[in-house]
Amino acid sequence: MLDLVEGPSLAERLSDGPPLSPGDWMELAARLLDALAAVHASGRLHLDLAPANVLLPGGDPGRALLCDFGLCLPVGAASRTRSPGLDHAGTPGFAAPEAADPGHPLDVRADLYGLGRTLLAALPAGADSRLHRFAARLAAQDPATRPHMPGAAAELARLAAALGTAAPGVAAFTQH
């Protein structure tokens, strides 16, 4: 049985709600990185991280939940173009470019691409340029230039410290 989550998706919040504050954005980044770490620890890739697949219980980005695991594949699996029925899967603009390359082995950087694109979409207007640079590094077109999970976590921790964020989710994340 699944729990009912009361609250909008991130896509709905970005379209209908107030913009995220920088603190909310940092909380969201930490929460989603933590969710991806759990997915990857199970040996799986999510492969469809996009604003519509992030639920915000009570509208709170600090409680964000990653949902829709319908495209999940094992880490190291060949790109989904080699899997029947998944040729054009993923949310346009959020699916990693390498996922469309037949036979390309996928790793955690495919999910980090979706995270970066999601964080870029959620970036508050006028936010510190370091937030943009962090999200853009995750969403780099070339997977070789994206950080791996530990690098992304360390970068977020440094960013939180540099910005002096008091967001509890970021503090908890950086303890991992």
C-alpha positions in Angstrom: 0.0 0.0 0.0 1.2 3.5 -0.8 0.7 6.6 1.3 -1.5 9.4 0.0 0.7 12.5 -0.3 -1.3 15.7 0.1 0.4 18.5 -1.7 1.4 19.7 -5.2 4.1 18.4 -7.4 7.1 20.6 -7.9 5.9 21.3 -11.4 2.6 22.6 -10.0 4.4 24.6 -7.4 6.6 26.2 -10.0 3.7 27.0 -12.2 1.1 28.1 -9.6 2.8 28.9 -6.4 5.3 31.5 -5.2 8.9 31.1 -6.3 11.1 29.0 -4.1 13.3 30.9 -1.7 17.1 30.2 -1.9 16.7 28.2 1.4 13.8 26.2 0.0 15.9 25.6 -3.1 18.8 24.3 -1.0 16.4 22.1 1.0 15.0 20.7 -2.3 18.5 20.0 -3.7 19.5 18.2 -0.5 16.3 16.2 -0.3 16.5 15.1 -3.9 20.2 14.2 -3.7 19.4 12.2 -0.6 16.6 10.4 -2.5 18.9 9.6 -5.4 21.6 8.3 -3.0 19.0 5.8 -1.6 17.9 4.8 -5.1 21.5 4.3 -6.3 22.4 2.4 -3.1 19.8 -0.1 -4.1 21.7 -0.6 -7.5 19.0 1.2 -9.5 18.7 4.4 -11.6 15.5 6.5 -11.5 15.9 7.9 -15.0 13.0 10.3 -14.9 13.8 13.0 -12.4 11.7 16.0 -13.4 9.5 18.5 -11.6 6.3 16.5 -12.3 7.9 13.5 -10.5 8.7 15.4 -7.3 5.9 15.7 -4.7 5.9 18.4 -2.0 3.9 17.2 1.0 2.1 20.2 2.4 3.8 22.2 -0.3 7.1 22.0 1.6 10.2 21.6 -0.6 12.1 20.4 2.5 9.9 17.3 2.5 10.1 16.6 -1.2 9.5 13.0 -2.3 10.8 11.5 -5.5 8.1 9.4 -7.3 7.4 7.6 -10.5 9.9 4.8 -10.7 8.4 3.4 -13.9 11.6 3.8 -15.9 14.0 2.5 -13.3 16.9 0.4 -14.6 19.9 -1.2 -12.9 23.0 0.9 -12.7 25.2 0.1 -15.7 22.3 -1.1 -17.8 22.4 -0.2 -21.5 20.5 2.9 -22.4 16.8 2.5 -22.6 16.8 2.6 -26.4 17.9 -1.1 -26.2 15.0 -2.0 -23.9 11.8 -2.7 -25.8 9.1 -0.1 -25.3 11.3 2.5 -23.7 12.6 4.2 -26.9 11.3 7.6 -26.1 10.8 7.4 -22.3 11.6 10.1 -19.9 10.5 13.7 -19.6 11.6 15.8 -22.5 14.2 18.3 -21.4 15.0 16.3 -18.3 16.2 12.9 -19.6 20.0 12.7 -19.9 21.2 12.9 -23.5 23.2 9.7 -23.1 20.0 7.8 -22.4 19.0 8.2 -26.1 22.3 6.7 -27.3 21.7 3.0 -28.1 23.8 0.8 -26.0 25.3 3.5 -23.8 25.8 2.2 -20.3 24.0 4.4 -17.8 25.3 5.4 -14.4 24.3 7.8 -11.6 25.3 10.8 -13.7 22.1 10.2 -15.8 20.0 10.9 -12.7 22.2 13.8 -11.8 21.4 15.4 -15.2 17.7 15.2 -14.4 18.4 16.7 -10.9 20.4 19.5 -12.4 17.6 20.3 -15.0 15.0 20.2 -12.2 17.0 22.5 -10.0 17.6 24.9 -12.9 13.8 25.0 -13.4 13.2 25.7 -9.7 15.9 28.3 -9.4 14.5 31.5 -7.8 14.8 34.7 -9.9 17.8 36.7 -8.8 19.3 33.8 -6.9 23.0 33.7 -6.1 25.0 32.7 -9.2 26.6 29.8 -7.3 23.2 28.0 -7.2 23.0 28.3 -10.9 26.5 27.0 -11.4 25.9 24.0 -9.2 22.7 23.0 -11.0 24.3 23.6 -14.4 27.3 21.4 -13.6 24.8 18.6 -12.8 23.0 19.2 -16.1 26.1 19.3 -18.3 25.5 17.7 -21.7 28.6 15.6 -21.5 28.3 13.0 -18.7 32.1 12.9 -18.3 31.9 16.5 -17.0 29.2 15.9 -14.5 30.2 15.0 -10.9 29.5 11.6 -9.5 27.3 11.3 -6.5 30.0 12.0 -3.8 31.2 15.0 -5.7 27.7 16.4 -6.1 27.1 15.9 -2.3 30.4 17.5 -1.4 29.7 20.4 -3.7 26.3 21.0 -2.2 27.8 20.9 1.3 30.4 23.5 0.3 27.7 25.6 -1.3 25.5 25.4 1.8 28.5 26.4 4.0 29.5 29.3 1.7 25.9 30.7 1.7 25.5 30.2 5.4 22.3 28.3 4.9 20.4 27.3 8.1 18.2 24.9 6.1 18.0 21.8 8.4 17.7 19.4 5.4 21.0 20.7 4.0 22.7 20.3 7.4 21.4 16.8 7.8 22.4 15.9 4.2 26.0 17.1 4.7 26.4 14.8 7.7 26.2 11.7 5.4 
